[in-house]
Amino acid sequence: MSIYLPDASWRHHNGLGHLIDVFGGDSMIRFVGGGVRDSLLKTAVSDIDCATRHHPEETVKLIKDAGFKAVPTGIQHGTVTAVLPSGPVEITSLRKDVSTDGRHATIAYSDSWQDDAMRRDFTINALYAEPNSSLIHDYFGGIADLEAGCVRFIGDPETRIAEDHLRILRYFRFQARFGRGIPDAASLAACIKRANDLMALSRERIASELIKILALPAPLAIITLMIQSGIFTPIIPEIRDNSLKQLKRLLEREKAYSVKGDPLLRLAALLPEDPELGRSIAQRLRFSKEQKKYLIALLTPTQDAPCALAWKIGKQAAIGHIVLFREEDALPSTMSLLQDWECPVFPLKGGDLIKKGLPAGPIVATTLQGIQQQWIEAGFPEAEWVHQKADQAIDQFLLAAK
């Protein structure tokens, strides 16, 4: 029985129909992957991906012929992005693998839709839809798997993983999103067997996929499965079974206090409260400077008052640290306070102290830091209070210097 792509708003995006016509219609270009899968599930489609029989250089020409900008986002892999008035559309030439090493693939272009489908990871991602007729082409039982909530590799799972080791982490992310019930035994077994292959991947690719997993609406079940399967051992061995208790508590508190799901905060929940460990993992996963600073702040023990902590490490990090580590009875009032709190600006600079009579030199920074600490401990009083403290500190210094 033929199955057709449901109508959806994304299919009527400005310029998309014209682009399809210029490419030659159903025989030359088709929707593929997430757009087809998510439309069948009647969920929102965030990205429009197409596959085409045209080679990349032809794709660029046709996009320009249609009157749109062509961006060679991944042209070495056959992907060109068409920038439509309604947003980007990624168009990738049909491909087949010539050789792979687990990180990179050497490809050849093809005119076979099934060749292209064979090199995709999961059956539910290898669905192609003719844009005009809406007929869906399903080469590996992806529609049945989608209906059953089964995330399954195409062909032999170990072969698929050997082609690209990142598919191990992608498997767990897709299992969390689309899987129901017991995971596909062969797929899970292959991921467990080949978990050490993750060590061959770039840290950036691992970090990107891990953050996507941790950002899922309800990641506890899949993180539990990953820990029990030993998936974290090669990349973050510090994550252990006992990490789950703290993650579970964090997820409960996120819901109770309307805290936005934060992947780095959830990562911190899986780790001991140790800033040096946070630094080590951030470096291991090649986190940005901002991500590294944030993770270290989350894992640094402190008993600072809520607003004092927010001033020192930022409001977001302070809320995260408090939700993660503080006792339950203090949370309602603390969260209410912080959510409406605006960080004040310290109303004193080193130049102000010099103008008041303090001699230039290291004593300026030392005095400024001391007054700032008093200001924080006093609950951020007004500028007049700060300047009074500055005058007192300068008087004491000058008296001692006589």
N, C-alpha and C positions, 0 to 999 in steps of 0.2 A: 504494500500500500504506500502510495506517495505521501510524503509529509511536506508541508509548506511553511515557510517562514511567516510568523504572524506580522500583521501590520504594526508599526510602532512609530512614534514621533521622529526618532532619529533617521528613519528611512526617507523622511521628507525634508531633511536639512537643505538649506539653500545651496544650490549648486551641485548637489550629489547626483541627481538624475542626469544633469548635463554631462558631468564627468563620466558616468557610466556609458552614456551614448557615444561619447568621443572615443572611449576605449574599445567599443565594438560590442557592447551588450553582453548577454549571458554566456556566450561561447568564449569570451575573452577575459572577462573579469567577474569575480564572485566575492561576496562577503564571506569571511572566514573567522573562526575562533570565537572569542568572547562575545562579540555582537550577536552571532547566531545562537550560541549557547544561552546567553542571558535573555534573549528575546523569547526563546522557548520556555524559559522559566518565568517569564513575565516580570523580570526585574530590570532595574535601570541599566542602560548601556552607556558606559563612560567613554569607550574608545571604539572607533570604527576602523576595522582592518579589512583589507581586501587582498586577494591573490589574483595574479594576472599571468596570462601566457606571454605577454610582452616582456622583453628583456629590459634591464634598467635604463639603458640609454633611450629606448623607445618610450618607456614610461615617462621619463623627464620631458621628452618632446610632446607627448600627448597631453600631459598636464598643462604645459604652456599653451598648446593649441586650444585647450579648453578655456584659456584665459585666467589660469590660476598660477600661483607661485609654486615652484617645485623645489623642495629642500632635500638634498641627498643625505638624509639622516643616518642611513646604514647601507649606502650604495654598494659597499664591498660585500655585503651579504644579500644584496638584491632589493633593498628597501629604500623607497623614496616617499617623502611625505608631500601630499597635495594640501596646500593651505586654502581652504574654501572660506567663503564669508561666514559660514556657520561653524568653522573649526577645522582642525587637521584630520586628514584621512591617510593612514599608512597603507601603501601599496607595495606588495612584495612579489617579485617574479617567482614563478613556480621553480622549485629546486629539488635536487636530490643530492645526498651526501656521497662524496667520493672517498673521503677519509676523515677520521676524527681522532682526537687525542684526549677527550674528556673535558677539554676547555675550549678548543677551537675546532671548527669543521671546515674542510675544503669541500666546496660545493660545485655542482655543475647545473646549469639551467635546463629546464625540462618543459615540455608542453603537456605533461600528464598531470592531471589533478590528483590522481592516486599516488604518483611518485611523491608529490608535495605532501600529501596527507601522511604518507609512511614515515616521514622524518619528523613529524610533530610528536609531542610527548604523550598526551592522554587522549583516549577515544573521544571524550567530551569536548576536546579542543580541535578536533579534526572534522568539523562539520562545515560544509560549504553550501552557500545559498545563492542561487541565481537571482540577481537583483530585480529583474523584470518579471520573470515568471514566479518567483518566490520558491521554486522547487529546491528542496534540501538534498544534498548528496552526502550520504553517510557511509563511509567505506569500512568502518571497523566496529559498528554497533554502538556508536556514541549516544544515539538517542535513547536506546534501551538502558544504557548505563546511567544516563542522566535521570531517567524516570526512576531507576532503582536506587539512586544515590550511591553508585559505585564508581570510584575513581580508579581507573585501570590504565596501565601503560599500553601503548600500541605495540603489538608483537611481544618479543621477549623482554621482560623488565630489565634484566641485567645488561642487555645490549643497549637499551635506551639510556641507561645510566652511564654506561661506558662512553657513550657519545658525548654526554654533557653531565658532569657530576652534580651540577646545580639542581638537576631534576630530582635529587633526593629531597632537598628542602622544598622544592615546588610541589612534590607529591604531598607532603604534609600540609602545606598551605591550601592546596585544592581539596584535600580530604576534609579539612576543617570547614571549608566553604560549601562544598557540594556533597560530601560523603554522608551517608546515613548507615547506622548499624555497624556491623563488623567490617573492618577494612578488607579489601581484596588481598587474599593471602599471599599470592605470588608477588604482588607489587610491594607489600610491606616486607616480605622476606628478603627481596632483592635490596631494598633500602637498608635494611639492617646489615646484610652481608657486605654491602659496599660502602658503609658509612665512612670508613677511613679514606675513601676517595675524596672526601670533602677537603682534606688537607692539601690537595693539589690545586684547589681553586684560589683565585685571588681573594684576599680578605675583603675587598670592597664588594664583590659579588655576594659573598656570604652575608656580610652585614646588611646589604640591601634586602635580601630575601628574609633574613631573620627579623628585621624591623617590620616587614609586611606581615609576617606571622604574628608577631607580638601586637600589631595594630588591629588584629581581627576583633570583632565585637565580643566574642566569648572564646578566648584562646586556651582556657584551662584544660579542656579535654585533650586537645591536640598536643599541648606542651607536656602533659602527663604521658601521652603515648610516645612522644619523642624521647623523654627521659627514660622511660621504661625500655625503649628500644635501643638505647645507647647512642642516639644520633648526636647528642651534644658532646660526647666524650672526646672526639678528635679536635673539636674547635673551642669549646668552653667546658673543660672538664670540671670546673668549679661548680657547675650546676649539678646538684644531686637530688635524690628523692625527697629529702627533707626541705628542699626549696619550695615545694608545691604548697605547703601550708601557708607560707607568707604570701605567695601569689594569690591563693584563694581568698585570703583575708583582704588583700588589696582590691581585688575585683569586687568583693562585697561592699567595700567602702567607696569605691568609685561610684557604684550605683546609689548607695545611701546618701552620698554627699554631692552628687551631680558633678563628679570630677571627670573630665574628658579622658578617655582611654589614651594613655601615653606609652608608646612602645619602650622608650628608655626607662621610664619609671617601672614598667613591668619587668624589664630586664634586671633592674636594681633589686626588685622583689625576689628574684631568683638567686641573689648573691648575698654573701655575708656583708655586714656593715663594716666595710674596710676600704678607705679611700685609695690606698695603694693598689688594691685589687682592681678597683674601678679604673685607675690609671692604666694598669697593665692590659686589661681587656679592651679598653678604648684604643690603645696603641695596637693591640693585636688585630683588631677589626678595622683599623684605619679610619676611625671616626674623625669627623671634623673637629676643629678646636672647640667650637661651641658645644658639640655633643660630648666631647671629652670632659670639658669643664662641668657640664651639667651632671654627667654620671658621677664624677668625683664628689660634687656637692651633695648629691643624693645619698652617697655612701659614707659621708663624713659624720661621725657621731657628734651630737651637740644637744645641749639642754637650753639653748637660747630661747628667750621668749619669742612667740610667733612673729611679731612685727620686726623685732630685732633680727631674726633669722632672715625674714623676707628682704630686709634692707641689705644684708650682707651678701646673700646668694641669689637674690631675685625672687619675685613673688611666686612664679611657677615652680621653681625648685623647692621653695619653702613649703608650699602646699603639698608637693609630692613627698618630701621628707616627712612631714607631719602625718600625712595619711598613711605612709608606709610604716612609721616606727612609733608614733605616740600612742598613749593608752586611749582606749575607747571613750572613757568618761570625759576626757578633755576635748574630744573632737567637735561636738556640736557648736560650742561657743567659739572655739578656735577657728573653725571653718567659716562661721558667720562673720567673724571679725576680719579675716584675711580676704574673703571674697569681695568685700566693699572697701578695702584699704588701698590707698594710693601712696606710693613711695614718695616721701618728702625729699627735698634737696637740702643737703647740709649747708647752712647759711654762713659759712666762713671759709676763707682761703688763706694760703700762706702769706700772700701779699697783704692781707688785712692785718695779720700779726706784725709784720714788719712796719706797717704804717703806724701801728699802735706803740712801737718802740722796741720790739724784740729784734735783736741783731740777726742779720742773715747768717745762715749756716744750718748744720744738722738739727739745732735746737728748734728750728721752725717746724720741721716735719714731725719731730717728737711731740712738741706741744700741740700741734694740730691733731695728731692721732689721739692724744690723751683727751682733748676736749670732745672730739668726735665720739669716743667711747662713752664718755659721761652723758653726752646728748642721747645716744642710743639707749643707754640704761635708764635714762630719765623719761623715756617715752617720746622723744622727738619734740621737745618744747620749742617755743617761738625763738626768732632770731635775737631778740633782746636778751633772753636767758643765755644764749650762746656767747654773745659779746660780753656779758658780765663775767662769765667763766674765763673768757680770753683775757680780760683786764686783770682778773685775779691771778691768773697763771703768770702773766707778764710781770706784775708787781712782785710776786714771790721770786721769780727768776732774778729780777734786777736787785732785790734786797739781798739775795744770797750771793750775788756777784760782787757786792761792795766789800 
